[in-house]
């Protein structure tokens, strides 16, 4: 009986882990840049301070590399792109923005990596 409970708990944990991994790979139908990691602080700022439904990610890759990734995605159009920022749109509801450098709104520190924001308009 104990082994069945342990097995069941393990399977539930595995399913939850896989669901979380799938969520991290896509937001609002937009693929998350592969070398990016979630940024909890910037996500909190988007959601609580700006009041938008969105997620933030960071990568050490250049804005140019991230721009090329999003240009290659189906259904995403470029609004503008330059050396330190870019904006894309998917449909009429989802915006993708890139910034480097960018200001961490909690600490005020200027960050040199690339911030990727994926926001759904309400």
C-alpha positions in Angstrom: 0.0 0.0 0.0 2.8 2.4 0.9 4.6 1.8 -2.4 1.3 2.6 -4.3 1.0 5.9 -2.4 4.7 6.8 -3.1 4.2 5.9 -6.8 1.0 7.9 -7.1 2.8 10.9 -5.4 5.7 10.6 -7.8 3.4 10.5 -10.9 1.5 13.5 -9.7 4.8 15.4 -9.2 6.0 14.4 -12.6 2.7 15.6 -14.3 2.9 18.9 -12.5 6.5 19.4 -13.4 5.8 18.6 -17.1 2.9 21.1 -17.1 5.0 23.8 -15.6 7.7 23.2 -18.2 5.2 23.4 -21.0 3.9 26.7 -19.7 7.4 28.1 -19.6 7.9 27.3 -23.3 4.9 29.3 -24.5 2.9 32.3 -23.3 -0.4 33.4 -25.0 0.5 31.3 -28.0 4.0 32.8 -28.3 7.1 30.7 -28.0 9.5 31.9 -25.3 13.0 32.5 -26.5 14.9 29.2 -25.9 17.8 30.7 -24.0 15.6 32.8 -21.7 14.7 32.3 -18.1 11.7 33.6 -16.3 12.2 36.8 -14.3 9.8 36.8 -11.3 10.5 40.4 -10.3 9.9 41.9 -13.8 6.8 39.7 -14.2 5.5 40.9 -10.8 6.1 44.5 -12.0 4.1 43.9 -15.2 1.2 42.3 -13.4 1.0 44.3 -10.3 2.4 47.8 -11.1 1.3 48.0 -14.7 -1.8 45.9 -14.3 -1.3 43.8 -17.4 -1.5 40.1 -18.0 2.1 39.3 -18.9 5.4 37.5 -18.3 9.0 38.6 -18.4 12.1 36.6 -19.3 15.8 37.4 -19.5 18.7 36.2 -21.7 22.3 37.0 -22.1 21.9 36.7 -25.9 21.9 39.9 -27.9 18.7 41.8 -29.0 19.7 40.9 -32.6 19.6 37.2 -31.8 16.3 37.4 -30.1 14.9 39.5 -32.9 15.9 36.8 -35.4 14.1 34.2 -33.3 10.8 36.1 -33.2 11.0 37.0 -36.9 11.1 33.3 -37.7 7.9 32.6 -35.8 4.6 32.2 -37.6 2.0 34.8 -37.0 4.3 37.3 -35.4 4.9 40.6 -37.1 7.7 43.1 -36.4 6.5 46.6 -35.4 10.1 47.9 -35.1 13.6 46.6 -34.3 16.9 48.4 -33.6 20.1 47.6 -31.8 18.7 47.9 -28.2 14.9 47.2 -28.5 12.2 45.7 -30.6 8.5 45.2 -30.6 6.4 42.4 -32.2 2.7 41.7 -32.3 0.8 38.4 -32.6 -2.7 39.1 -33.7 -4.4 42.0 -32.1 -3.9 40.9 -28.5 -0.3 39.9 -27.8 2.7 42.2 -27.7 6.3 41.0 -27.4 8.9 43.6 -26.4 12.7 43.4 -26.2 15.0 45.8 -24.3 18.7 45.9 -23.6 19.8 47.6 -21.5 16.8 47.9 -19.2 16.0 49.2 -15.7 15.1 46.8 -12.9 12.2 48.7 -11.4 12.6 47.2 -8.0 16.3 48.0 -7.5 16.7 50.8 -10.0 19.8 49.0 -11.4 20.5 49.2 -15.1 20.7 45.7 -16.4 22.8 44.8 -19.5 21.1 41.6 -20.5 18.0 41.4 -22.7 14.5 41.6 -21.2 11.7 39.9 -23.1 8.2 40.8 -22.2 5.1 38.9 -23.5 1.9 40.8 -22.7 -1.7 40.0 -23.5 -4.0 43.0 -23.9 -7.2 42.8 -21.8 
